[in-house]
Amino acid sequence: MKKIVLMIVAMMSMTMTYAENENNNATLNADAYNMNINMRKLAVTLGLNGDQMEAVEDIHNNFCNEMKLAAAANSDEREALVDNAVRKDIRYMHYVLDRKQYRTYLMLLNVTLQNRGLK
């Protein structure tokens, strides 16, 4: 009887540890999809004028919303949703930014995605 009780306690503690790790991984993954940035610093880094800053902010807000949708989606669909969001963001930014600004933006976006484990 004593062995059965100890085995049940051991199984429950292992199950709780496993469930805790799963919740932590889900939280970390959700944080990785949060793409909010300081727009003023981005504007200074890229050398944006007023019109460009407004357009970039709108494009980036749309990108953030799409990344939030990707974070909430099933793991099977996430990669496709992230790729689609990145493609749209790059296409719209290419229209707004000049060549030098666009290259700098691509570098920043690639580094951000790699650091967060999304690429």
Secondary structure in CASP SS format (residue, H / E / C, confidence):
PFRMAT SS
TARGET T0000
AUTHOR 0000-0000-0000
METHOD secondary structure of the structure
MODEL  1
M C 1.00
K H 1.00
K H 1.00
I H 1.00
V H 1.00
L H 1.00
M H 1.00
I H 1.00
V H 1.00
A H 1.00
M H 1.00
M H 1.00
S H 1.00
M H 1.00
T H 1.00
M H 1.00
T H 1.00
Y H 1.00
A H 1.00
E H 1.00
N H 1.00
E H 1.00
N H 1.00
N H 1.00
N H 1.00
A H 1.00
T H 1.00
L H 1.00
N H 1.00
A H 1.00
D H 1.00
A H 1.00
Y C 1.00
N C 1.00
M C 1.00
N C 1.00
I C 1.00
N C 1.00
M H 1.00
R H 1.00
K H 1.00
L H 1.00
A H 1.00
V H 1.00
T H 1.00
L H 1.00
G C 1.00
L C 1.00
N C 1.00
G H 1.00
D H 1.00
Q H 1.00
M H 1.00
E H 1.00
A H 1.00
V H 1.00
E H 1.00
D H 1.00
I H 1.00
H H 1.00
N H 1.00
N H 1.00
F H 1.00
C H 1.00
N H 1.00
E H 1.00
M H 1.00
K H 1.00
L H 1.00
A H 1.00
A H 1.00
A H 1.00
A C 1.00
N C 1.00
S H 1.00
D H 1.00
E H 1.00
R H 1.00
E H 1.00
A H 1.00
L H 1.00
V H 1.00
D H 1.00
N H 1.00
A H 1.00
V H 1.00
R H 1.00
K H 1.00
D H 1.00
I H 1.00
R H 1.00
Y H 1.00
M H 1.00
H H 1.00
Y H 1.00
V H 1.00
L C 1.00
D C 1.00
R H 1.00
K H 1.00
Q H 1.00
Y H 1.00
R H 1.00
T H 1.00
Y H 1.00
L H 1.00
M H 1.00
L H 1.00
L H 1.00
N H 1.00
V H 1.00
T H 1.00
L H 1.00
Q H 1.00
N H 1.00
R C 1.00
G C 1.00
L C 1.00
K C 1.00
END
